[in-house]
């Protein structure tokens, strides 16, 4: 039988716990106080700083960027204000290209067609004004690689002046969501324009979750969602309806000898048609519990697509559309022209 620790040992263990708790509380307090000080400095000097700026002021104290991100969002939530009211902005992440002009409050002008590679999406201010008279649609693309591929294609040469294409390179940041909201929601800021917004996402749980973030908001920024959501966003693709034709094209391609070292066809992996992973299935089942995807929720089509995805046990990347005649660009052009 193990001998129980004596009284002195119990006391020592308790003291270690107390010390750890105290150290943790002191560290968290130090982080919070320093961030509050930097926010106060930014507001007093009337300058805008980024979360990245805050982190690099004291990387040893903050340890990682996510710590700063969480505290800044918590402070904004506690004060009941958007993060930009703290004079804290997100570092530029998203890209945009298309037929728009933005005249900024400081007098500078952004021309959406000035760089085919895309412009870094700015942090939008109320003094910014958008000219969108040529814009008849806005396309939100999940991946940067897809964005760049389309921007360099003949498709874009044909439609560049009549639309805007945006990517946040995955899950959207606040700056991208704010920009999209500003150009798609009628207001004096954009000449009361309301171009339709379409999402081009992978056919997998993450792609649908990203689309949901744009349209309905995120849990982390629930206090800001009303100023960030784009409720009119429609799902352009890709959906389960394209899988049969893509699978047929892939089968035809595989018959021409696309084999791996073991003599087995690897065309599905190369072209983007994949089986769901354990993580994918777990995420899909969890998302079906969200209000958005509920049986009587606002998106019955999304729920159905999840159910088909789980039943077939497949997911598909946007690149699978390259198997179609005309490739992704040709398919997209036909889709947009048919809307």
ZIDA-V18443 format. One record per pair of residues at least 24 apart in sequence whose ideal C-beta (glycine too) atoms are under 8 Angstrom apart, sorted by the first residue. I is the first residue (numbers start at 1). GAP is how many residues later the second one is. If there is no record, write none. Layout:
i = {I,I}
gap = {GAP,GAP}
This chain:
i = {30,31,31,31,31,32,34,34,35,35,35,35,36,39,39,39,39,39,42,42,42,43,43,46,47,48,48,48,48,48,49,49,49,50,50,50,50,51,51,51,51,52,54,73,73,76,76,77,80,82,82,83,83,84,84,89,89,90,90,90,90,92,92,92,92,93,93,93,93,93,93,93,94,94,94,94,94,94,94,94,94,94,94,95,95,95,95,95,95,95,95,96,96,96,96,96,97,97,97,97,97,98,98,98,98,98,98,99,99,99,99,99,99,99,99,100,100,100,100,100,100,100,101,101,102,102,102,102,103,103,103,104,112,113,113,116,116,116,117,117,118,118,118,118,118,121,121,121,121,121,122,122,123,123,124,124,124,124,126,128,128,129,129,130,130,130,130,130,130,131,132,132,132,132,132,132,133,133,134,134,135,135,135,135,135,135,136,136,136,136,137,137,137,137,137,137,137,137,137,138,138,138,138,138,138,138,138,138,138,138,139,139,139,139,139,139,139,139,139,139,140,140,140,140,140,140,140,140,140,140,141,141,141,141,141,142,142,142,142,142,142,142,142,142,143,143,143,143,143,144,146,146,146,146,149,149,150,150,150,153,154,155,155,155,155,156,158,159,159,163,163,164,170,171,171,171,172,172,172,174,174,174,177,177,177,177,177,178,178,180,180,181,181,181,181,184,184,185,194,196,196,196,197,197,197,197,198,198,198,198,198,198,199,199,199,199,200,200,200,200,200,201,201,201,201,202,202,202,202,202,203,203,203,203,203,203,203,203,203,203,204,204,204,204,204,204,205,205,205,205,205,205,205,206,208,208,208,208,209,209,211,212,212,212,212,216,235,235,236,236,236,237,237,237,237,238,238,238,238,239,240,240,240,240,242,242,242,242,243,243,243,243,243,245,246,246,246,246,246,246,246,247,249,249,250,250,253,271,271,271,271,272,272,272,272,272,273,273,273,273,274,274,274,274,275,275,275,276,276,276,276,276,280,281,281,284,284,285}
gap = {31,30,31,36,40,39,24,27,33,36,37,40,39,33,36,47,48,49,44,45,46,43,44,41,40,36,39,40,41,75,38,39,40,38,39,40,41,37,38,39,40,39,34,147,148,147,148,146,143,142,145,91,141,39,41,34,86,33,83,84,85,28,29,30,83,27,28,75,76,80,82,83,26,27,72,73,74,75,78,79,81,82,85,24,25,26,49,52,71,72,74,25,68,69,70,83,54,59,63,67,68,37,40,62,65,66,67,33,35,36,61,62,63,64,65,30,31,32,34,35,64,83,29,30,26,27,28,29,25,26,28,24,52,47,48,35,36,40,31,34,29,30,33,47,49,45,47,54,55,58,53,57,52,55,51,54,55,58,63,54,61,60,61,52,53,59,60,61,63,60,32,51,58,59,61,63,58,60,27,28,27,28,29,48,58,60,26,27,59,60,25,26,27,58,59,60,61,199,202,25,26,27,28,42,45,46,57,58,59,60,24,25,26,27,58,59,61,97,193,197,26,27,40,57,58,59,60,71,74,93,24,25,26,59,177,25,28,57,58,59,60,65,68,176,24,26,27,59,175,25,54,172,173,182,179,180,178,179,182,176,175,174,175,177,178,173,175,174,177,32,173,31,40,38,39,42,38,41,42,47,50,54,36,37,51,52,53,49,50,34,50,46,47,48,49,46,48,45,38,36,38,143,33,35,36,37,35,36,37,38,138,141,34,35,36,37,36,37,38,118,132,34,36,37,117,36,113,114,115,116,34,35,36,37,40,102,106,112,113,114,72,76,105,111,112,113,75,78,79,82,101,104,110,77,79,94,97,98,74,78,24,75,78,80,90,76,66,67,96,99,100,81,84,94,98,78,80,82,83,66,65,68,69,72,74,78,79,82,30,69,71,73,77,79,25,27,70,74,75,77,78,26,74,75,70,73,70,48,49,51,52,44,45,46,47,48,41,43,44,47,40,41,42,43,38,39,40,33,34,37,38,39,35,29,32,25,26,25}
